[in-house]
């Protein structure tokens, strides 16, 4: 049987053109491997977007320092950082950063409860 260019195909001997049993393009297509079970369902995507929108709305109600601390500490659109690193970035002491973080988390809990995510 002539070898095709491009994608491997399934031949009559149940071997792919690569010579490995069960590894050809059509073998994977027949088993549904292209539909990954790890892909989120549409309702999960919508829920995630709803939560993301609510979180953005709530974070917008924090002071700039509180918002930066929360985003940095929890890796929200920022790299995950230690509180000490965030304190240095803001030019405040570690104690001040810790107090600001605690205040911000309290505010977030109250605001999220009001939004129905509590």
C-alpha positions as CSV (number, residue, x, y, z in Angstrom):
1,X,0.0,0.0,0.0
2,X,1.5,3.4,-1.0
3,X,2.5,5.7,1.8
4,X,0.4,9.0,1.9
5,X,1.9,12.3,2.7
6,X,0.6,14.3,5.6
7,X,-1.5,12.7,8.3
8,X,-1.1,9.0,9.1
9,X,-4.0,6.7,8.1
10,X,-5.4,3.4,9.3
11,X,-4.5,0.5,7.1
12,X,-6.1,-2.9,6.8
13,X,-3.5,-4.4,9.2
14,X,-4.7,-2.2,12.0
15,X,-1.4,-0.4,12.0
16,X,-0.9,3.2,11.3
17,X,1.6,4.5,8.7
18,X,3.9,5.3,11.6
19,X,4.1,1.5,12.2
20,X,2.7,1.7,15.8
21,X,-0.5,-0.1,16.6
22,X,-3.2,2.2,17.7
23,X,-1.3,5.4,17.3
24,X,-2.5,6.6,13.9
25,X,-4.6,9.7,13.3
26,X,-7.8,7.8,12.5
27,X,-7.3,5.5,15.5
28,X,-7.4,8.5,17.8
29,X,-10.4,10.0,15.9
30,X,-12.3,6.7,16.3
31,X,-11.8,6.6,20.0
32,X,-12.9,10.2,20.6
33,X,-9.5,11.3,21.8
34,X,-9.9,14.6,20.1
35,X,-12.8,15.5,22.4
36,X,-10.9,16.1,25.5
37,X,-12.8,15.3,28.7
38,X,-10.8,18.1,30.4
39,X,-12.5,20.8,28.4
40,X,-15.0,22.8,30.5
41,X,-18.7,22.6,29.7
42,X,-20.5,25.7,28.5
43,X,-22.3,26.2,31.8
44,X,-19.0,26.0,33.6
45,X,-17.5,28.6,31.3
46,X,-20.5,30.9,31.9
47,X,-20.3,30.4,35.6
48,X,-16.6,31.1,35.7
49,X,-17.1,34.3,33.6
50,X,-19.9,35.4,36.0
51,X,-17.7,34.9,39.0
52,X,-14.8,36.7,37.2
53,X,-17.1,39.7,36.5
54,X,-18.3,39.8,40.1
55,X,-14.8,39.6,41.4
56,X,-13.7,42.4,39.2
57,X,-16.6,44.5,40.3
58,X,-15.8,43.8,44.0
59,X,-12.0,44.4,43.5
60,X,-12.8,47.8,41.9
61,X,-14.3,48.8,45.3
62,X,-11.0,48.3,47.1
63,X,-8.3,51.0,47.5
64,X,-5.4,50.7,45.1
65,X,-3.1,49.2,47.7
66,X,-5.7,46.7,48.8
67,X,-6.4,45.7,45.3
68,X,-2.7,45.3,44.4
69,X,-2.1,43.2,47.6
70,X,-5.1,40.9,46.9
71,X,-4.2,40.5,43.2
72,X,-0.6,39.8,43.9
73,X,-1.2,37.5,46.9
74,X,-3.8,35.3,45.1
75,X,-2.3,35.5,41.6
76,X,-5.2,37.4,40.0
77,X,-3.7,38.9,36.8
78,X,-0.4,39.1,38.6
79,X,2.3,36.6,39.4
80,X,1.7,35.0,42.8
81,X,3.9,36.9,45.4
82,X,4.8,36.7,49.0
83,X,3.4,39.4,51.3
84,X,7.0,40.6,52.0
85,X,7.6,41.2,48.2
86,X,4.3,43.0,47.9
87,X,5.1,45.2,50.9
88,X,8.5,46.2,49.3
89,X,6.7,47.0,46.0
90,X,4.3,49.3,47.9
91,X,7.0,50.8,50.1
92,X,5.3,49.8,53.3
93,X,6.3,47.6,56.2
94,X,5.3,44.0,56.4
95,X,3.0,44.7,59.3
96,X,1.2,47.4,57.3
97,X,0.8,45.1,54.3
98,X,-0.5,42.4,56.6
99,X,-3.1,44.7,58.1
100,X,-4.1,46.0,54.7
101,X,-4.5,42.5,53.4
102,X,-6.7,41.6,56.4
103,X,-8.9,44.7,55.9
104,X,-9.2,43.9,52.2
105,X,-10.2,40.3,52.8
106,X,-12.8,41.4,55.3
107,X,-14.2,43.9,52.7
108,X,-14.2,41.2,50.0
109,X,-16.2,38.8,52.3
110,X,-18.8,41.5,53.0
111,X,-19.0,42.6,49.3
112,X,-19.2,39.0,48.0
113,X,-21.9,38.2,50.6
114,X,-23.9,41.1,49.3
115,X,-23.4,39.9,45.7
116,X,-24.7,36.4,46.6
117,X,-21.4,34.5,46.5
118,X,-21.0,34.1,50.2
